[in-house]
Amino acid sequence: MSTPAAPAVKLLQRTLLDELAHQARASPRGRAHHNIHLAASELVQRFFVVADRASYFRPHRHSAKSELALVLRGGFDVLTFDAQGILTARYAVGEDQPAMAFEMPRATWHTLIARCDASAFLEVKEGPYDPASASEFASWAPAEGAPEAPQFLERLRTLTVGTSG
């Protein structure tokens, strides 16, 4: 009786981050991602995200799922908010910072701000991915692509705990 062949090891080359940085520069969103998982139905979602400084991640929360992010290049400010949009905490994560990763608890309003172009992280989330329930966006924050979004992002860069954007 023969033994079934082991699945091939998936190697992810460092050049992938350079390719994603190039895509992010060319993207109107200022970011690019690469899924490691093969299908939205997988129970663990794994992907790389590369973002430029001007990329706006609209504040949001994941009601039923937590997320873990490991910063691979550059850095991010991770901001958390209460339900009214008051900043509750600000964390610096990445190169030249004590923290290299963060785990966001379920139902926590948050956003990320890239500290420099080509900042990159590996994100791991519970699956399966359901676009209808993946994220709830904050009503107090402008939509991505809205004319006021760049101004809001700039306010977030200097927002202090206890104030709103």
Secondary structure as the mmCIF struct_conf table of DSSP 4:
data_model
#
loop_
_struct_conf.conf_type_id
_struct_conf.id
_struct_conf.beg_label_comp_id
_struct_conf.beg_label_asym_id
_struct_conf.beg_label_seq_id
_struct_conf.end_label_comp_id
_struct_conf.end_label_asym_id
_struct_conf.end_label_seq_id
HELX_LH_PP_P HELX_LH_PP_P1 SER A 2 VAL A 9
TURN_TY1_P TURN_TY1_P1 ARG A 14 ARG A 14
HELX_RH_AL_P HELX_RH_AL_P1 THR A 15 ALA A 26
BEND BEND1 SER A 27 SER A 27
TURN_TY1_P TURN_TY1_P2 PRO A 28 ARG A 29
BEND BEND2 GLY A 30 GLY A 30
STRN STRN1 ARG A 31 ASN A 35
BEND BEND3 HIS A 37 LEU A 38
TURN_TY1_P TURN_TY1_P3 ALA A 40 SER A 41
BEND BEND4 GLU A 42 LEU A 43
STRN STRN2 VAL A 44 ALA A 51
TURN_TY1_P TURN_TY1_P4 ARG A 53 ALA A 54
STRN STRN3 HIS A 60 ARG A 61
BEND BEND5 SER A 63 ALA A 64
STRN STRN4 GLU A 67 ARG A 73
BEND BEND6 GLY A 74 GLY A 74
STRN STRN5 GLY A 75 PHE A 81
TURN_TY1_P TURN_TY1_P5 ALA A 83 GLN A 84
BEND BEND7 GLY A 85 GLY A 85
STRN STRN6 ILE A 86 ILE A 86
STRN STRN7 LEU A 87 GLY A 94
TURN_TY1_P TURN_TY1_P6 GLU A 95 ASP A 96
BEND BEND8 GLN A 97 PRO A 98
STRN STRN8 ALA A 99 ALA A 99
STRN STRN9 ALA A 101 MET A 104
HELX_LH_PP_P HELX_LH_PP_P2 PRO A 105 PRO A 105
TURN_TY1_P TURN_TY1_P7 ARG A 106 ALA A 107
STRN STRN10 TRP A 109 ALA A 114
BEND BEND9 ARG A 115 CYS A 116
TURN_TY1_P TURN_TY1_P8 ASP A 117 ALA A 118
STRN STRN11 SER A 119 GLU A 126
BEND BEND10 GLY A 127 GLY A 127
TURN_TY1_P TURN_TY1_P9 PRO A 131 SER A 133
BEND BEND11 ALA A 134 ALA A 134
STRN STRN12 GLU A 136 PHE A 137
TURN_TY1_P TURN_TY1_P10 SER A 139 TRP A 140
BEND BEND12 ALA A 141 ALA A 141
HELX_LH_PP_P HELX_LH_PP_P3 PRO A 142 ALA A 143
TURN_TY1_P TURN_TY1_P11 GLU A 144 GLY A 145
TURN_TY1_P TURN_TY1_P12 PRO A 147 GLU A 148
HELX_RH_AL_P HELX_RH_AL_P2 ALA A 149 THR A 158
TURN_TY1_P TURN_TY1_P13 VAL A 161 GLY A 162
STRN STRN13 SER A 164 SER A 164
#
